[in-house]
């Protein structure tokens, strides 16, 4: 590096300095591509697991609120796993449209807000299952028995 005078100012001229070579850039990109290929599968699995858990949580919240729907609606509300696609629970209808299937006994909440309880098994596309125990008489979730 050297300095040159120029109209009462100093100009700095860099000599002998270059940017990165093509080989350095290619090696850096290769290392980054390898790191990404190693990290991508676990990240994809983590995102899928989080989406599954979010869907299960939404279903459980809605099952807990079935007695509120019945009480304020003034009529019994029945969640029948065989007809989940057209049933009263919005989350169940949405999950059914995405390929989820449900099995178990119908869960009924009376207009007085009393719940029959029951066991519900939900199967997501890809083979992940969860079993939800709904307790009587308050429709509380007794913990999901799946992942």
ABEGO torsion letter per residue (X at the ends): XBBBBBGGBBBBBBBGBBBBBAAAAAAAAAAAAAAAAAAAAAAAAAAAAAAAAAAAAAAAAAAAAAAAAAAAAGBBBBBBAAAAAABABAAAAAAAAAGBBBBEBBBBBBAAGBBAEEBBBBBBBGGBBBBBBBBOAAGBBAEBABX
